């Protein structure tokens, strides 16, 4: 959901106002707008940007990070603030994580640096993604071009139109996405006996997967959750995601496009078993 649109004149260095609050020059958003030369943009607010225990409001006054905010950062993938900016002129999107939780020892795994390397080297099929990580500026930014199609969330909730895809095709796209991430991970960072996980994904949520008749399904939402885990851990995460997928679909059991797919428990069990078999034969092979 779009919450506000602003004009930002780089030549005049006019700082936009948000709820009549001037944006400090030291604020990360001000630094971002100048560095990436964003002149006209909107801030996109998603339903699940934050953990329920953290305010989803963008803090436009503070330029510092308190100890408490650092502690709460663990609830938002390790960042104090996370927002999505839409460049209205170039039609590009920036997901910004600021106030990063970083390891004190450089020898310890730094997920921001690792995710930065993956997203800068992965070959995404339907759009272009670039990553910008800066320890000095305390941010990790994902820049992406527009994904073709429309949010599948909107398709699923239609009551008067048939889906342009089958639910089984959507399920297959989810499985293929898991396979693609693991394959790209092994191409970029060759690993033996380990598998690249994107965590327990919430597949039924806004701005996660898009669909177009020409390009098929495309995962839109990317989080700094990449990790190498063993076979048992991977399967455990995958099964949890599969179970959650069908549990979330059952919430919308009154929607015609969904009701038949989840109407019988035995069919749900068969489809979960199908997902497990896919992981065994396509990802673990």
Phi and psi in degrees as GROMACS dihedral restraints (atoms count N, CA, C in turn):
[ dihedral_restraints ]
;  ai    aj    ak    al  type     phi  dphi    fc
    3     4     5     6     1   -77.8    20    10
    4     5     6     7     1   132.7    20    10
    6     7     8     9     1  -109.4    20    10
    7     8     9    10     1   -28.0    20    10
    9    10    11    12     1  -161.0    20    10
   10    11    12    13     1   152.8    20    10
   12    13    14    15     1  -126.3    20    10
   13    14    15    16     1   140.2    20    10
   15    16    17    18     1  -134.5    20    10
   16    17    18    19     1   155.3    20    10
   18    19    20    21     1  -109.0    20    10
   19    20    21    22     1   133.9    20    10
   21    22    23    24     1  -129.8    20    10
   22    23    24    25     1   106.3    20    10
   24    25    26    27     1   -88.1    20    10
   25    26    27    28     1   106.7    20    10
   27    28    29    30     1   -68.4    20    10
   28    29    30    31     1   -35.1    20    10
   30    31    32    33     1   -65.4    20    10
   31    32    33    34     1   -41.1    20    10
   33    34    35    36     1   -90.8    20    10
   34    35    36    37     1    -7.9    20    10
   36    37    38    39     1    53.8    20    10
   37    38    39    40     1    43.4    20    10
   39    40    41    42     1   -83.7    20    10
   40    41    42    43     1   121.7    20    10
   42    43    44    45     1   -88.5    20    10
   43    44    45    46     1   130.3    20    10
   45    46    47    48     1   -70.2    20    10
   46    47    48    49     1   159.5    20    10
   48    49    50    51     1  -107.4    20    10
   49    50    51    52     1   142.8    20    10
   51    52    53    54     1  -127.6    20    10
   52    53    54    55     1   113.5    20    10
   54    55    56    57     1    51.6    20    10
   55    56    57    58     1    43.7    20    10
   57    58    59    60     1    60.9    20    10
   58    59    60    61     1    27.7    20    10
   60    61    62    63     1  -114.7    20    10
   61    62    63    64     1   119.3    20    10
   63    64    65    66     1   -65.7    20    10
   64    65    66    67     1   141.1    20    10
   66    67    68    69     1   -87.1    20    10
   67    68    69    70     1   117.7    20    10
   69    70    71    72     1   -62.0    20    10
   70    71    72    73     1   146.1    20    10
   72    73    74    75     1   -62.6    20    10
   73    74    75    76     1   -27.5    20    10
   75    76    77    78     1   -81.5    20    10
   76    77    78    79     1    -3.9    20    10
   78    79    80    81     1   -70.7    20    10
   79    80    81    82     1   142.6    20    10
   81    82    83    84     1   -60.6    20    10
   82    83    84    85     1   -32.0    20    10
   84    85    86    87     1   -69.7    20    10
   85    86    87    88     1   -38.0    20    10
   87    88    89    90     1   -62.3    20    10
   88    89    90    91     1   -45.4    20    10
   90    91    92    93     1   -61.9    20    10
   91    92    93    94     1   -39.8    20    10
   93    94    95    96     1   -64.1    20    10
   94    95    96    97     1   -47.3    20    10
   96    97    98    99     1   -59.6    20    10
   97    98    99   100     1   -39.7    20    10
   99   100   101   102     1   -71.4    20    10
  100   101   102   103     1   -47.4    20    10
  102   103   104   105     1   -64.9    20    10
  103   104   105   106     1   -38.9    20    10
  105   106   107   108     1   -95.7    20    10
  106   107   108   109     1     3.1    20    10
  108   109   110   111     1    53.3    20    10
  109   110   111   112     1    54.7    20    10
  111   112   113   114     1   -93.8    20    10
  112   113   114   115     1   119.1    20    10
  114   115   116   117     1  -102.3    20    10
  115   116   117   118     1   -36.1    20    10
  117   118   119   120     1  -136.8    20    10
  118   119   120   121     1   124.4    20    10
  120   121   122   123     1  -152.7    20    10
  121   122   123   124     1   169.6    20    10
  123   124   125   126     1  -132.1    20    10
  124   125   126   127     1   151.6    20    10
  126   127   128   129     1   -97.5    20    10
  127   128   129   130     1   122.6    20    10
  129   130   131   132     1   -94.9    20    10
  130   131   132   133     1   127.2    20    10
  132   133   134   135     1  -107.0    20    10
  133   134   135   136     1   125.2    20    10
  135   136   137   138     1  -104.8    20    10
  136   137   138   139     1   156.9    20    10
  138   139   140   141     1   -61.4    20    10
  139   140   141   142     1   -35.7    20    10
  141   142   143   144     1  -120.8    20    10
  142   143   144   145     1    38.7    20    10
  144   145   146   147     1   -64.4    20    10
  145   146   147   148     1   -34.1    20    10
  147   148   149   150     1  -125.5    20    10
  148   149   150   151     1   159.0    20    10
  150   151   152   153     1   -65.9    20    10
  151   152   153   154     1   147.0    20    10
  153   154   155   156     1   -55.9    20    10
  154   155   156   157     1   -22.0    20    10
  156   157   158   159     1   -84.8    20    10
  157   158   159   160     1    -0.6    20    10
  159   160   161   162     1  -119.3    20    10
  160   161   162   163     1   137.8    20    10
  162   163   164   165     1   -63.9    20    10
  163   164   165   166     1   137.4    20    10
  165   166   167   168     1   -88.2    20    10
  166   167   168   169     1    -2.0    20    10
  168   169   170   171     1   -72.5    20    10
  169   170   171   172     1   138.8    20    10
  171   172   173   174     1   -75.1    20    10
  172   173   174   175     1   124.2    20    10
  174   175   176   177     1   -82.3    20    10
  175   176   177   178     1   106.4    20    10
  177   178   179   180     1   -98.8    20    10
  178   179   180   181     1     3.6    20    10
  180   181   182   183     1  -105.1    20    10
  181   182   183   184     1   -41.7    20    10
  183   184   185   186     1   -78.0    20    10
  184   185   186   187     1   133.5    20    10
  186   187   188   189     1  -111.6    20    10
  187   188   189   190     1     0.7    20    10
  189   190   191   192     1  -117.5    20    10
  190   191   192   193     1   164.1    20    10
  192   193   194   195     1  -117.8    20    10
  193   194   195   196     1   121.0    20    10
  195   196   197   198     1   -81.5    20    10
  196   197   198   199     1   166.4    20    10
  198   199   200   201     1   -60.8    20    10
  199   200   201   202     1   -40.4    20    10
  201   202   203   204     1   -63.5    20    10
  202   203   204   205     1   -41.3    20    10
  204   205   206   207     1   -65.6    20    10
  205   206   207   208     1   -36.1    20    10
  207   208   209   210     1   -62.2    20    10
  208   209   210   211     1   -40.1    20    10
  210   211   212   213     1   -67.9    20    10
  211   212   213   214     1   -39.4    20    10
  213   214   215   216     1   -70.5    20    10
  214   215   216   217     1   -20.7    20    10
  216   217   218   219     1   -59.2    20    10
  217   218   219   220     1   -25.6    20    10
  219   220   221   222     1   -65.3    20    10
  220   221   222   223     1   -19.5    20    10
  222   223   224   225     1   -86.0    20    10
  223   224   225   226     1    -9.5    20    10
  225   226   227   228     1  -125.2    20    10
  226   227   228   229     1    55.0    20    10
  228   229   230   231     1    56.3    20    10
  229   230   231   232     1    25.8    20    10
  231   232   233   234     1    83.7    20    10
  232   233   234   235     1    28.9    20    10
  234   235   236   237     1  -136.3    20    10
  235   236   237   238     1   147.1    20    10
  237   238   239   240     1   -70.5    20    10
  238   239   240   241     1   -42.9    20    10
  240   241   242   243     1  -134.5    20    10
  241   242   243   244     1   148.8    20    10
  243   244   245   246     1  -143.5    20    10
  244   245   246   247     1   120.6    20    10
  246   247   248   249     1  -137.8    20    10
  247   248   249   250     1   161.0    20    10
  249   250   251   252     1  -118.2    20    10
  250   251   252   253     1   125.5    20    10
  252   253   254   255     1  -109.8    20    10
  253   254   255   256     1   133.4    20    10
  255   256   257   258     1  -108.9    20    10
  256   257   258   259     1   114.1    20    10
  258   259   260   261     1   -74.8    20    10
  259   260   261   262     1   108.9    20    10
  261   262   263   264     1   -74.3    20    10
  262   263   264   265     1   -19.1    20    10
  264   265   266   267     1   -83.5    20    10
  265   266   267   268     1   -49.2    20    10
  267   268   269   270     1   -92.2    20    10
  268   269   270   271     1    -6.4    20    10
  270   271   272   273     1    54.7    20    10
  271   272   273   274     1    50.6    20    10
  273   274   275   276     1  -122.5    20    10
  274   275   276   277     1   157.1    20    10
  276   277   278   279     1  -121.7    20    10
  277   278   279   280     1   140.1    20    10
  279   280   281   282     1  -126.3    20    10
  280   281   282   283     1   122.0    20    10
  282   283   284   285     1  -100.6    20    10
  283   284   285   286     1   120.0    20    10
  285   286   287   288     1  -113.1    20    10
  286   287   288   289     1   126.2    20    10
  288   289   290   291     1  -109.9    20    10
  289   290   291   292     1   124.8    20    10
  291   292   293   294     1  -130.1    20    10
  292   293   294   295     1   149.2    20    10
  294   295   296   297     1    77.9    20    10
  295   296   297   298     1    60.8    20    10
  297   298   299   300     1   -80.3    20    10
  298   299   300   301     1   142.2    20    10
  300   301   302   303     1   -83.5    20    10
  301   302   303   304     1   111.9    20    10
  303   304   305   306     1  -115.2    20    10
  304   305   306   307     1   149.0    20    10
  306   307   308   309     1   -68.8    20    10
  307   308   309   310     1   142.6    20    10
  309   310   311   312     1   -72.2    20    10
  310   311   312   313     1   -26.7    20    10
  312   313   314   315     1  -107.6    20    10
  313   314   315   316     1   126.7    20    10
  315   316   317   318     1   -62.4    20    10
  316   317   318   319     1   -17.5    20    10
  318   319   320   321     1   -80.6    20    10
  319   320   321   322     1   -13.3    20    10
  321   322   323   324     1   -83.5    20    10
  322   323   324   325     1   147.2    20    10
  324   325   326   327     1   -53.8    20    10
  325   326   327   328     1   125.1    20    10
  327   328   329   330     1  -109.6    20    10
  328   329   330   331     1   102.5    20    10
  330   331   332   333     1   -64.6    20    10
  331   332   333   334     1   -30.2    20    10
  333   334   335   336     1   -66.2    20    10
  334   335   336   337     1   -45.1    20    10
  336   337   338   339     1   -64.6    20    10
  337   338   339   340     1   -40.3    20    10
  339   340   341   342     1   -67.3    20    10
  340   341   342   343     1   -47.2    20    10
  342   343   344   345     1   -63.2    20    10
  343   344   345   346     1   -36.8    20    10
  345   346   347   348     1   -59.0    20    10
  346   347   348   349     1   -45.2    20    10
  348   349   350   351     1   -65.5    20    10
  349   350   351   352     1   -40.5    20    10
  351   352   353   354     1   -63.6    20    10
  352   353   354   355     1   -52.4    20    10
  354   355   356   357     1   -70.0    20    10
  355   356   357   358     1   -18.9    20    10
  357   358   359   360     1   -85.3    20    10
  358   359   360   361     1    -9.6    20    10
  360   361   362   363     1  -121.9    20    10
  361   362   363   364     1   -10.9    20    10
  363   364   365   366     1   -75.6    20    10
  364   365   366   367     1   144.2    20    10
  366   367   368   369     1   -96.9    20    10
  367   368   369   370     1    92.6    20    10
  369   370   371   372     1   -77.2    20    10
  370   371   372   373     1   134.4    20    10
  372   373   374   375     1   -73.9    20    10
  373   374   375   376     1   -32.1    20    10
  375   376   377   378     1  -119.5    20    10
  376   377   378   379     1    -2.4    20    10
  378   379   380   381     1  -158.8    20    10
  379   380   381   382     1   171.9    20    10
  381   382   383   384     1  -104.8    20    10
  382   383   384   385     1   131.6    20    10
  384   385   386   387     1  -126.4    20    10
  385   386   387   388     1   133.5    20    10
  387   388   389   390     1  -126.2    20    10
  388   389   390   391     1   148.1    20    10
  390   391   392   393     1  -119.4    20    10
  391   392   393   394     1   142.7    20    10
  393   394   395   396     1  -133.7    20    10
  394   395   396   397     1   111.5    20    10
  396   397   398   399     1  -117.5    20    10
  397   398   399   400     1   132.6    20    10
  399   400   401   402     1  -140.7    20    10
  400   401   402   403     1   116.6    20    10
  402   403   404   405     1   -68.4    20    10
  403   404   405   406     1   -35.7    20    10
  405   406   407   408     1   -67.7    20    10
  406   407   408   409     1   -42.0    20    10
  408   409   410   411     1   -87.4    20    10
  409   410   411   412     1    -4.3    20    10
  411   412   413   414     1    62.8    20    10
  412   413   414   415     1    38.3    20    10
  414   415   416   417     1  -141.0    20    10
  415   416   417   418     1   156.9    20    10
  417   418   419   420     1  -130.0    20    10
  418   419   420   421     1   127.5    20    10
  420   421   422   423     1  -126.6    20    10
  421   422   423   424     1   131.2    20    10
  423   424   425   426     1  -107.6    20    10
  424   425   426   427     1   122.9    20    10
  426   427   428   429     1  -108.5    20    10
  427   428   429   430     1   132.5    20    10
  429   430   431   432     1  -141.0    20    10
  430   431   432   433     1   147.2    20    10
  432   433   434   435     1   -78.9    20    10
  433   434   435   436     1   168.6    20    10
  435   436   437   438     1   -66.4    20    10
  436   437   438   439     1   138.8    20    10
  438   439   440   441     1   -86.6    20    10
  439   440   441   442     1   136.2    20    10
  441   442   443   444     1   -67.2    20    10
  442   443   444   445     1   147.4    20    10
  444   445   446   447     1    99.0    20    10
  445   446   447   448     1  -156.8    20    10
  447   448   449   450     1  -135.0    20    10
  448   449   450   451     1   155.1    20    10
  450   451   452   453     1   -58.7    20    10
  451   452   453   454     1   126.9    20    10
  453   454   455   456     1   -64.2    20    10
  454   455   456   457     1   -23.3    20    10
  456   457   458   459     1   -57.2    20    10
  457   458   459   460     1   -39.7    20    10
  459   460   461   462     1   -68.3    20    10
  460   461   462   463     1   -39.0    20    10
  462   463   464   465     1   -63.8    20    10
  463   464   465   466     1   -45.4    20    10
  465   466   467   468     1   -61.1    20    10
  466   467   468   469     1   -33.7    20    10
  468   469   470   471     1   -90.0    20    10
  469   470   471   472     1     0.8    20    10
  471   472   473   474     1   -66.8    20    10
  472   473   474   475     1   133.0    20    10
  474   475   476   477     1  -100.0    20    10
  475   476   477   478     1   -21.7    20    10
  477   478   479   480     1  -113.9    20    10
  478   479   480   481     1     8.0    20    10
  480   481   482   483     1  -134.6    20    10
  481   482   483   484     1   147.1    20    10
  483   484   485   486     1   -77.3    20    10
  484   485   486   487     1   152.5    20    10
  486   487   488   489     1   -67.2    20    10
  487   488   489   490     1   142.5    20    10
  489   490   491   492     1   -78.5    20    10
  490   491   492   493     1     0.3    20    10
  492   493   494   495     1  -142.6    20    10
  493   494   495   496     1   161.9    20    10
  495   496   497   498     1   -87.6    20    10
  496   497   498   499     1   156.7    20    10
  498   499   500   501     1   -66.1    20    10
  499   500   501   502     1   -32.3    20    10
  501   502   503   504     1   -66.2    20    10
  502   503   504   505     1   -35.0    20    10
  504   505   506   507     1   -66.3    20    10
  505   506   507   508     1   -37.8    20    10
  507   508   509   510     1   -64.1    20    10
  508   509   510   511     1   -43.2    20    10
  510   511   512   513     1   -60.8    20    10
  511   512   513   514     1   -43.3    20    10
  513   514   515   516     1   -63.5    20    10
  514   515   516   517     1   -36.5    20    10
  516   517   518   519     1   -65.8    20    10
  517   518   519   520     1   -36.8    20    10
  519   520   521   522     1   -62.6    20    10
  520   521   522   523     1   -45.0    20    10
  522   523   524   525     1   -66.1    20    10
  523   524   525   526     1   -40.8    20    10
  525   526   527   528     1   -63.8    20    10
  526   527   528   529     1   -35.2    20    10
  528   529   530   531     1   -61.6    20    10
  529   530   531   532     1   -43.9    20    10
  531   532   533   534     1   -60.4    20    10
  532   533   534   535     1   -43.4    20    10
  534   535   536   537     1   -63.7    20    10
  535   536   537   538     1   -42.5    20    10
  537   538   539   540     1   -62.0    20    10
  538   539   540   541     1   -46.1    20    10
  540   541   542   543     1   -60.6    20    10
  541   542   543   544     1   -43.6    20    10
  543   544   545   546     1   -65.6    20    10
  544   545   546   547     1   -41.4    20    10
  546   547   548   549     1   -65.3    20    10
  547   548   549   550     1   -43.2    20    10
  549   550   551   552     1   -65.8    20    10
  550   551   552   553     1   -38.1    20    10
  552   553   554   555     1   -61.6    20    10
  553   554   555   556     1   -42.8    20    10
  555   556   557   558     1   -70.3    20    10
  556   557   558   559     1   -28.3    20    10
  558   559   560   561     1   -70.2    20    10
  559   560   561   562     1   -41.7    20    10
  561   562   563   564     1   -81.5    20    10
  562   563   564   565     1   -42.9    20    10
  564   565   566   567     1  -126.6    20    10
  565   566   567   568     1    84.8    20    10
  567   568   569   570     1   -54.2    20    10
  568   569   570   571     1   124.6    20    10
  570   571   572   573     1  -133.2    20    10
  571   572   573   574     1   139.4    20    10
  573   574   575   576     1  -100.9    20    10
  574   575   576   577     1   132.6    20    10
  576   577   578   579     1    64.1    20    10
  577   578   579   580     1    17.7    20    10
  579   580   581   582     1  -128.4    20    10
  580   581   582   583     1   157.8    20    10
  582   583   584   585     1  -132.6    20    10
  583   584   585   586     1   139.2    20    10
  585   586   587   588     1   -82.0    20    10
  586   587   588   589     1   118.9    20    10
  588   589   590   591     1  -106.7    20    10
  589   590   591   592     1   144.8    20    10
  591   592   593   594     1  -103.8    20    10
  592   593   594   595     1    13.4    20    10
  594   595   596   597     1    87.4    20    10
  595   596   597   598     1  -172.7    20    10
  597   598   599   600     1   -86.9    20    10
  598   599   600   601     1   101.0    20    10
  600   601   602   603     1   -82.7    20    10
  601   602   603   604     1   140.1    20    10
  603   604   605   606     1   -92.3    20    10
  604   605   606   607     1    96.3    20    10
  606   607   608   609     1   -76.2    20    10
  607   608   609   610     1   -27.3    20    10
  609   610   611   612     1  -101.1    20    10
  610   611   612   613     1    79.8    20    10
  612   613   614   615     1  -153.5    20    10
  613   614   615   616     1   159.9    20    10
  615   616   617   618     1   -67.0    20    10
  616   617   618   619     1   147.9    20    10
  618   619   620   621     1    58.7    20    10
  619   620   621   622     1    37.0    20    10
  621   622   623   624     1  -110.3    20    10
  622   623   624   625     1   -48.7    20    10
  624   625   626   627     1  -129.0    20    10
  625   626   627   628     1   136.4    20    10
  627   628   629   630     1  -112.2    20    10
  628   629   630   631     1   158.5    20    10
  630   631   632   633     1  -137.2    20    10
  631   632   633   634     1   137.2    20    10
  633   634   635   636     1  -137.2    20    10
  634   635   636   637     1   148.6    20    10
  636   637   638   639     1   -65.1    20    10
  637   638   639   640     1   -27.4    20    10
  639   640   641   642     1   -83.5    20    10
  640   641   642   643     1   -41.4    20    10
  642   643   644   645     1  -105.1    20    10
  643   644   645   646     1    -8.3    20    10
  645   646   647   648     1    76.3    20    10
  646   647   648   649     1  -142.6    20    10
  648   649   650   651     1   -95.5    20    10
  649   650   651   652     1   142.8    20    10
  651   652   653   654     1  -138.2    20    10
  652   653   654   655     1   128.1    20    10
  654   655   656   657     1   -75.4    20    10
  655   656   657   658     1   127.1    20    10
  657   658   659   660     1   -98.9    20    10
  658   659   660   661     1   -43.5    20    10
  660   661   662   663     1   -86.2    20    10
  661   662   663   664     1   126.3    20    10
  663   664   665   666     1  -127.0    20    10
  664   665   666   667     1   131.7    20    10
  666   667   668   669     1  -121.0    20    10
  667   668   669   670     1   159.9    20    10
  669   670   671   672     1   -80.6    20    10
  670   671   672   673     1    59.8    20    10
  672   673   674   675     1  -115.2    20    10
  673   674   675   676     1     9.3    20    10
  675   676   677   678     1   -65.2    20    10
  676   677   678   679     1   136.2    20    10
  678   679   680   681     1  -157.5    20    10
  679   680   681   682     1   149.4    20    10
  681   682   683   684     1   -93.0    20    10
  682   683   684   685     1   124.8    20    10
  684   685   686   687     1  -135.1    20    10
  685   686   687   688     1   165.2    20    10
  687   688   689   690     1   -81.5    20    10
  688   689   690   691     1   176.5    20    10
  690   691   692   693     1   -60.1    20    10
  691   692   693   694     1   -43.7    20    10
  693   694   695   696     1   -65.1    20    10
  694   695   696   697     1   -44.3    20    10
  696   697   698   699     1   -62.6    20    10
  697   698   699   700     1   -41.4    20    10
  699   700   701   702     1   -62.6    20    10
  700   701   702   703     1   -46.8    20    10
  702   703   704   705     1   -64.3    20    10
  703   704   705   706     1   -37.8    20    10
  705   706   707   708     1   -61.8    20    10
  706   707   708   709     1   -46.6    20    10
  708   709   710   711     1   -62.1    20    10
  709   710   711   712     1   -43.6    20    10
  711   712   713   714     1   -62.0    20    10
  712   713   714   715     1   -45.8    20    10
  714   715   716   717     1   -62.1    20    10
  715   716   717   718     1   -40.7    20    10
  717   718   719   720     1   -61.0    20    10
  718   719   720   721     1   -40.8    20    10
  720   721   722   723     1   -65.8    20    10
  721   722   723   724     1   -40.0    20    10
  723   724   725   726     1   -64.5    20    10
  724   725   726   727     1   -45.2    20    10
  726   727   728   729     1   -63.0    20    10
  727   728   729   730     1   -42.7    20    10
  729   730   731   732     1   -64.1    20    10
  730   731   732   733     1   -37.9    20    10
  732   733   734   735     1   -56.4    20    10
  733   734   735   736     1   -50.4    20    10
  735   736   737   738     1   -72.9    20    10
  736   737   738   739     1   -31.8    20    10
  738   739   740   741     1   -64.1    20    10
  739   740   741   742     1   -41.0    20    10
  741   742   743   744     1   -67.6    20    10
  742   743   744   745     1   -37.8    20    10
  744   745   746   747     1   -64.3    20    10
  745   746   747   748     1   -35.4    20    10
  747   748   749   750     1   -66.2    20    10
  748   749   750   751     1   -24.3    20    10
  750   751   752   753     1   -61.9    20    10
  751   752   753   754     1   -31.5    20    10
  753   754   755   756     1  -100.5    20    10
  754   755   756   757     1    31.5    20    10
  756   757   758   759     1   -60.4    20    10
  757   758   759   760     1   -19.0    20    10
  759   760   761   762     1   -84.4    20    10
  760   761   762   763     1    -5.6    20    10
  762   763   764   765     1   -84.6    20    10
  763   764   765   766     1   125.8    20    10
  765   766   767   768     1   -52.3    20    10
  766   767   768   769     1   -37.4    20    10
  768   769   770   771     1   -69.3    20    10
  769   770   771   772     1   -16.5    20    10
  771   772   773   774     1  -113.0    20    10
  772   773   774   775     1   -31.7    20    10
  774   775   776   777     1   -56.4    20    10
  775   776   777   778     1   -43.5    20    10
  777   778   779   780     1   -67.2    20    10
  778   779   780   781     1   -32.8    20    10
  780   781   782   783     1   -69.4    20    10
  781   782   783   784     1   -28.3    20    10
  783   784   785   786     1  -118.2    20    10
  784   785   786   787     1    15.6    20    10
  786   787   788   789     1   -73.3    20    10
  787   788   789   790     1   -29.6    20    10
  789   790   791   792     1  -117.4    20    10
  790   791   792   793     1   126.9    20    10
  792   793   794   795     1   -60.5    20    10
  793   794   795   796     1   -36.7    20    10
  795   796   797   798     1   -65.4    20    10
  796   797   798   799     1   -31.6    20    10
  798   799   800   801     1   -70.4    20    10
  799   800   801   802     1   -34.7    20    10
  801   802   803   804     1   -63.8    20    10
  802   803   804   805     1   -44.7    20    10
  804   805   806   807     1   -61.4    20    10
  805   806   807   808     1   -40.9    20    10
  807   808   809   810     1   -62.6    20    10
  808   809   810   811     1   -39.3    20    10
  810   811   812   813     1   -72.9    20    10
  811   812   813   814     1   -35.7    20    10
  813   814   815   816     1   -64.7    20    10
  814   815   816   817     1   -40.2    20    10
  816   817   818   819     1   -63.3    20    10
  817   818   819   820     1   -37.1    20    10
  819   820   821   822     1   -61.6    20    10
  820   821   822   823     1   -42.3    20    10
  822   823   824   825     1   -62.9    20    10
  823   824   825   826     1   -43.2    20    10
  825   826   827   828     1   -63.2    20    10
  826   827   828   829     1   -43.1    20    10
  828   829   830   831     1   -61.5    20    10
  829   830   831   832     1   -37.3    20    10
  831   832   833   834     1   -62.5    20    10
  832   833   834   835     1   -45.3    20    10
  834   835   836   837     1   -60.0    20    10
  835   836   837   838     1   -43.6    20    10
  837   838   839   840     1   -63.8    20    10
  838   839   840   841     1   -42.8    20    10
  840   841   842   843     1   -92.2    20    10
  841   842   843   844     1   -28.5    20    10
  843   844   845   846     1  -104.5    20    10
  844   845   846   847     1   -29.8    20    10
  846   847   848   849     1  -101.9    20    10
  847   848   849   850     1   -38.6    20    10
  849   850   851   852     1   -86.7    20    10
  850   851   852   853     1    -1.0    20    10
